[in-house]
Amino acid sequence: MKKTIYLTLPLLIILSGLILLKHPLQTDQFGLHTESSVMKDIKIKKILKDSVQWVASIKEARFTQNQDVAYLSDVSIYYPERQFRLSSESGVYNLKKGTIRFDSTVKGYTEKLQFETSNLKYNPEKGSISAKNGVIIRGKRLTITGERAKLKDRNRLEIEGNVKTIFK
């Protein structure tokens, strides 16, 4: 009888381990599984014709097995040519499309303007930006608010929906 218990207990432990490996448990709010990879303190530069187009700093990127996305935390993207910085606490990077979706407050800064929205979709290669849940732009002597914003032609930001401008 003791021999059966000694053989059965290790077998049950091994089988339990195999079941957990085959069906990974969810471990956090992003739906990441025990089978994931993490990169920390990432710096990426996009260089085109000897000119830095943008520089991204990411505190952490989590990749899950069999998914085409990376979950990002503390993201900052800087455009030296325009002196523009974009930052957010969290985002999702689509590895196949090369797009980023920020789901927490997004802030943008230039020397003369500040930009803020609650979420943002961004395609660095196309230079397209869209925000759909409210936008605030503050300058030295004006504030512009609206429901949506899109970057057009890489140089023009269009604000749409209940647009208000306040001059100071």
N, C-alpha and C positions, 0 to 999 in steps of 0.2 A: 504494500500500500504506500509506504514512504517513497519507494522508488518511482511509483506512478506520479506522485505529487511533485517530486524533484524534476521529473521530465516534463510534466505538464506546465508548471509555472514558467520556466524559461521559454517554452514554446508559445505560451500566451503573450509574454512580453515581446517576443520577436514578431508575432503576428500583429499585435497592436501597433508596433513601430512601423511595419510595412503598410498597414492601413492608413496611418497618419501621413506617411510619405506619398502614398498614392493619391490621397485626398487632402491637400494642404489646408490648414486652417487659416481663416482670415485673421490678420494681426492688427489692422489699424483702420482709420477712417477712409483711406484711399482704396480699400479692398485689396491691399497687397497680401500676398500669400507668403508662406514660409520659404517658398522658392523664389527669392528675389535677389537683386544686386543693388548696392548703394555706392555712389561716388560722392566725395565731399570736396569742398573748396575748389570748384571748377572755374577756370578762366578760359574763355574762347575768344579768339580774334578773327574777324573776317577781313582778309586783306585782298584787295583787288588792284592790280597794276601799281604795286609798291605803295599803296595808300590804305590805311586802316579805315574800313567802312564802319565797323562797330566792334565793341568789346563787351562780352557778357561775363558777369560774375554770378555764380550760383553756389549757394552754401551747400545744398544737397540735392542729388537727383536719385530717385529710386526707380529701378527698372524691374518689371515683373516678367516672368517667363511666359512666352506665348502672347504677349501684348505688344502693340506697336506704339506705346506711349511711355513717357517718363514723367514721374511726379516730381515737381521742382519746389524747393523752398528758398526763400530770400533771394529773389532774382533781381539783378540790376543790369540794364543794357545801356551802354553809352555810345553816342554818335559824335566822334570828335569834330567832324566837318561842320556839323550844325550846333555843336556845344549843347546837345540834348541828352538828358538822362531819363530813363524809364525804369520804374521799380515797382515790385509787388512782393507780398509775403509768400504767395504760392501760385503755382501754375501747372499746366499740363502741356508737355511738348509731344507733338505727334511726330514720331520718327520717320514715317513714310512721307508725309506731306511737308514736313519742315515747318509746321505752324505751332504757335504757342497760344494757349488760352489761359488768361489770368482770371481767376474766380474770386480773388479778394481785392481789396482796394488797390487801385493802380494810380501811381503818381508820376507825372512827367515834369521836368524842369528844363528851362533854358535860362539864359541870363535875364530875359525880360518877362517871361511868362511862366505860370504854373498851370498844370493840367491835372484834373482828378476825375476818376470814374470808379464805379463799383466793380466793373469787370471789363474785359477787353479781349478781342481776338486780334492776333498779330501774325503777319507773314513777312519775316525779314527779307526773304529773297525778292518778293514782289513789292515790298515797301508798303503793304496795305495794312491799315489799322481800322478797326471798327469797334465802337462802344454802343451798347443798346440800352443801358439802364441808368441814364442820366450822366451829364458831363458838366464840369465846372472849369472854366478857364479864367485865371486871374492875372491881370497885368498891373502895372504901376498905377494906371488911371482908369482901369475898367475891369468889369467882371461880366463874363458871358456864361449863361447856363442854357442847357437844352436837354432833350431826351436822348438824342443819338448823335454820334459823330463818325465821320469817315475821312480818312486821309485820301485826297485825290491828287494824282500826278506827283506824288512824293513831296509836293511843296505847298499844297493847299488843304486846309482842314475845313470840312463843311459840317456845320452844326445844324441839326434838324429837330423839329418837334417842339413847340412851345418855347421858342428861343427868346431869351430876354438879355438885354445888354444894359448894364448900369455904368454910367460914367461918373468918376469921382472928381 
